[in-house]
Amino acid sequence: MSNCDFFPNAGGIRPIKYSDGVMRLIDQRRLPTEELWLEYTDYQQVAEAIRSMVVRGAPAIGITAAYGAYFGARDIKAESYSDFISEFDQVCEVLAATRPTAVNLFWALQRMKSLVHANADQPVGNLKIGLEYEAMAINEEDIRINMKMGRHGAALLPDQVRILTHCNAGALATGGYGTALGVIRAAVAAGKQVSVFADETRPFLQGSRLTAWELQQDSIQTVLICDNMAGYLMSKGAIDAVIVGADRIAANGDVANKIGTYTVAVLAKEHNIPFYVAAPISTIDLQIADGSLIPIEERDIREVTHIGEQQLAPTGIGVLNPAFDVTPARLVSAIITEHGVARGNYAEQLADFVRQGG
Ligand code: MRU
């Protein structure tokens, strides 16, 4: 069984490949200088891959966790449903404890659990087969959703457009094609003249290492800038639109995304530049009323004090490393989803999109 051929001509890399019981991930920590693929067959190793950022980006984390849940289920020896489900719950708990902010992780695990609950009358062997298919379906659907989202988003853009993006919301952050970068790919495919400014995205450098790499692979005109250059470029009239992804969108439309996104949104407002968020329905969390309730991951301070082995700050200095921030809904011009574009009254429209199903 293989997913390696999902939408082969859609543009962008497929960072998660699954074939005959083995998942392969491109090690995103090594890009752009090395394309190393790592193999996974064990859920504990999958959890570690998510924690250590071999794979990152909200939808990609969810897909990876779904395959991890399948591996965990496959290796359970129990034959009765009750023993199986209690072990399977533990597998899902380990995977859920890897990263707290991107809700797609919890969404994907819940989907895997729901499949098991809905088929409690089936023999355990059938549940395992079902879980393998479900993980592959989540992966394949994600690419299809991104292509749909891309078309909705591209329609918002003028024929000539210079776009700023932050972090990596591209093929690498998803099953393929990307959310924010999916909109860019769709606009290019529609014949629009698109150029991109990629924020380098300190401290983990997803912009310079990943966004710049994947857009260059697709020959999409891209200029890399340091995060602190965006305001200057906006003041010079060099940016027409901002498009970013999201890790979790609260019921009121507040958006958690990579640290620095909020700064870009404030700058965009000041310069009257539209600020778009592209995200699948699985990123919307209606359980969270507003952005202040979204858990924000704090990562190792070494990501700030070092680049590789190179120390950049004095030993012992106080350091903060929140990995995400929250952009209030009032700064968001539109939220682009696979079901269409929400504007203005996010609470009602997002709830409606979620009702339509993710
Ligand atoms: O810490 P990361 O690299 O997982 O953070 C990723 C982001 O913030 C992305 O912008 C977000 O997940 C959207 S990806 C389609």
Residues whose N, C-alpha, C, O or C-beta is under 5 A from the ligand:
A	BS01	MRU	R56 G57 A58 H166 C167 N168 A169 G170 A173 T179 Q206 G245 A246 D247 N257 K258
